[in-house]
Amino acid sequence: MTRSKWARGVALVGSGMSKFGSFLEKTSRDLFVEAYLDMQNSLMKDFSPEGIEAFYLGNFSSDLFEKQAHLAPILASWIGISPIASLRIEDACASGGVALRQAALAIASGQYDVVLVGGVEKMTNLSIAQVTEALATAADTQFEIPAGFTFPGFYAAMATAYMAKYKAPREAFYHVAIKNHNNGALNAKAQFNKTIFDILTSKKARAEQKGRPIPTWETEIEFLSDPKANPPIAWPMTLFDCSPVSDGGAVALLVAEEFAKDFTDNPLYLIGSGQASDGALPDRDSLSHIPAAQIAGQEAYEMAGISPKDVDFAEVHDCFTIAEIMGIEDLGFFPRGEGWKAAMSGKTSRNGEIPINTSGGLKAKGHPVGASGLGQVNEIWKQLHGKAGQRQLTGQPSIGLAHNVGGSGQTCVVNIFERRE
Amino acid sequence: MDYEMVSTEFNNALKNKQLIGGQCQDCGHNCIPQRQVCPKCHSHNMEVITYSGLGKLVAYTVIYVPPVDMANAGYNSKNPYCSGIVELVEGPRISAQILDVDLTNPENIEIGSQLMMTIIMRGEGENKSSYLAFSPKK
């Protein structure tokens, strides 16, 4: 049985991230240090690295991506915090969110007061085929991969189950991509810092420049519906339904609540956290949603003593557009079968009922898998402190939620943060 | 044919054109592949059973960007393939390649359509082996 409350309170006192993107000249350590320094800049008071008692690193597979396993002690040593306990947490694309939760559990236990949490992934050294192969190891390689499945394929299969069950049109998925690119265009750290309208406009301009026939797209939907502009990857998931292959790092500093004000005047409190697991895709109770996400969400809400309607905004794991639609239903923001309608009607945009992925999400911000969960936390940090710049939500949000999924849903972790006056 | 309760026997059975799984002798739960502990009631009293190979399609995708093994088998964006999840008449679900469906119009592939197992060979030389696939029931 899980406890409904932490044994003692846990606070987030600093958060940082590197720029996400494709950086051929950088390795995991460079990306991690960039995020670590950004985290230091987020602290309001003097910070001494000597005070850090443990280091939890979320990383999916530096072994496959960089031929470097056992990364946590290397990064700890790189920033001079050895000999503290340093360990790597691997739960596929949920590694970052899970590392944060594990650090919180360690603090709640009373064993540590100050824990550094990192997340990093350096993916772009490999070819697309090799990246696909590396990511596939997060699935059941004995019984799912021989069927020809890829990660876009798993989510595409869930999309067909969802479309058949709820009569959702493919166009609904495009609205997720359009919204997340609109948000990413306002985030300087996003890999795709461009709206889809910008992309189609520049493609038309380039065609004109080169004297080629100018495509006739007038709207984003026309552009996304053109298979020449937006080819299928795993039907019904197209190129613009997929998050990119990315490099990036993100860092959070967690401390016991009683010490939070030593680090900053404005800590955030980790008021709820939940995590759940599941089998390979065929073994699930449902193919049109992610059961582990629903359970993790419920656990986090129960711990926080809140309901979905109390959440002001959320970062939802949109590795593929269908994942965001299932996610907003799994988290209880919308009833089952209503997520696609919410996406189409703008209820999840920055000025909508429940803003989702104001950072641009994994779709536009980028998806360096081990860092993604902590990249989400960085957006919550910024929004709750009024530091999100042009994409800042109005109305002084006080509760933000991060939903981080591993694999095709074998893992889900949900963390809820609160700003207190 | 007698199979042992180890996960690799699944592929040995495919070579014999058989689809095997596990059945809990205490609660009756069927699973695929076979496993030593019942995932429903935790009983150790599991036996290997052979499935009929009949089922229906519950989810699918047509893949245009294949993983290395499928690319080596000749698939690419011009020659895509369908992978799906099949719910067997005995209850459990399994992933497999789906053959003989309309790959040029993926929206016409029907969830709920009746399928039958078939065994295909992929790979060359030492890597050649048997894989599970399904095609529409005739």
HADDOCK unambig.tbl for C-alpha pairs under 7 A between the chains (distance, minus, plus):
assign (segid A and resid 129 and name CA) (segid B and resid 67 and name CA) 6.09 0.50 0.50
assign (segid A and resid 129 and name CA) (segid B and resid 68 and name CA) 6.18 0.50 0.50
assign (segid A and resid 132 and name CA) (segid B and resid 67 and name CA) 6.18 0.50 0.50
assign (segid A and resid 133 and name CA) (segid B and resid 67 and name CA) 6.16 0.50 0.50
assign (segid A and resid 133 and name CA) (segid B and resid 68 and name CA) 6.95 0.50 0.50
assign (segid A and resid 144 and name CA) (segid B and resid 95 and name CA) 5.65 0.50 0.50
assign (segid A and resid 147 and name CA) (segid B and resid 83 and name CA) 6.19 0.50 0.50
assign (segid A and resid 147 and name CA) (segid B and resid 95 and name CA) 5.76 0.50 0.50
assign (segid A and resid 147 and name CA) (segid B and resid 96 and name CA) 4.22 0.50 0.50
assign (segid A and resid 147 and name CA) (segid B and resid 97 and name CA) 4.99 0.50 0.50
assign (segid A and resid 148 and name CA) (segid B and resid 70 and name CA) 6.44 0.50 0.50
assign (segid A and resid 148 and name CA) (segid B and resid 83 and name CA) 6.04 0.50 0.50
assign (segid A and resid 148 and name CA) (segid B and resid 97 and name CA) 6.41 0.50 0.50
assign (segid A and resid 149 and name CA) (segid B and resid 83 and name CA) 6.26 0.50 0.50
assign (segid A and resid 150 and name CA) (segid B and resid 67 and name CA) 6.60 0.50 0.50
assign (segid A and resid 153 and name CA) (segid B and resid 61 and name CA) 5.89 0.50 0.50
assign (segid A and resid 153 and name CA) (segid B and resid 63 and name CA) 6.50 0.50 0.50
assign (segid A and resid 156 and name CA) (segid B and resid 61 and name CA) 5.63 0.50 0.50
assign (segid A and resid 157 and name CA) (segid B and resid 59 and name CA) 4.95 0.50 0.50
assign (segid A and resid 157 and name CA) (segid B and resid 60 and name CA) 4.48 0.50 0.50
assign (segid A and resid 157 and name CA) (segid B and resid 61 and name CA) 5.13 0.50 0.50
assign (segid A and resid 157 and name CA) (segid B and resid 84 and name CA) 6.89 0.50 0.50
assign (segid A and resid 158 and name CA) (segid B and resid 59 and name CA) 6.47 0.50 0.50
assign (segid A and resid 160 and name CA) (segid B and resid 59 and name CA) 5.76 0.50 0.50
assign (segid A and resid 160 and name CA) (segid B and resid 60 and name CA) 6.33 0.50 0.50
assign (segid A and resid 161 and name CA) (segid B and resid 58 and name CA) 6.62 0.50 0.50
assign (segid A and resid 161 and name CA) (segid B and resid 59 and name CA) 5.17 0.50 0.50
assign (segid A and resid 232 and name CA) (segid B and resid 64 and name CA) 6.56 0.50 0.50
assign (segid A and resid 233 and name CA) (segid B and resid 63 and name CA) 6.19 0.50 0.50
assign (segid A and resid 233 and name CA) (segid B and resid 64 and name CA) 5.10 0.50 0.50
assign (segid A and resid 233 and name CA) (segid B and resid 65 and name CA) 5.52 0.50 0.50
assign (segid A and resid 234 and name CA) (segid B and resid 61 and name CA) 5.89 0.50 0.50
assign (segid A and resid 234 and name CA) (segid B and resid 62 and name CA) 5.32 0.50 0.50
assign (segid A and resid 234 and name CA) (segid B and resid 63 and name CA) 4.19 0.50 0.50
assign (segid A and resid 234 and name CA) (segid B and resid 64 and name CA) 5.71 0.50 0.50
assign (segid A and resid 234 and name CA) (segid B and resid 65 and name CA) 6.96 0.50 0.50
assign (segid A and resid 235 and name CA) (segid B and resid 61 and name CA) 5.32 0.50 0.50
assign (segid A and resid 235 and name CA) (segid B and resid 62 and name CA) 4.96 0.50 0.50
assign (segid A and resid 235 and name CA) (segid B and resid 63 and name CA) 6.37 0.50 0.50
assign (segid A and resid 236 and name CA) (segid B and resid 61 and name CA) 6.91 0.50 0.50
assign (segid A and resid 282 and name CA) (segid B and resid 85 and name CA) 6.38 0.50 0.50
assign (segid A and resid 282 and name CA) (segid B and resid 93 and name CA) 5.16 0.50 0.50
assign (segid A and resid 282 and name CA) (segid B and resid 94 and name CA) 5.55 0.50 0.50
assign (segid A and resid 282 and name CA) (segid B and resid 95 and name CA) 6.54 0.50 0.50
assign (segid A and resid 283 and name CA) (segid B and resid 93 and name CA) 6.58 0.50 0.50
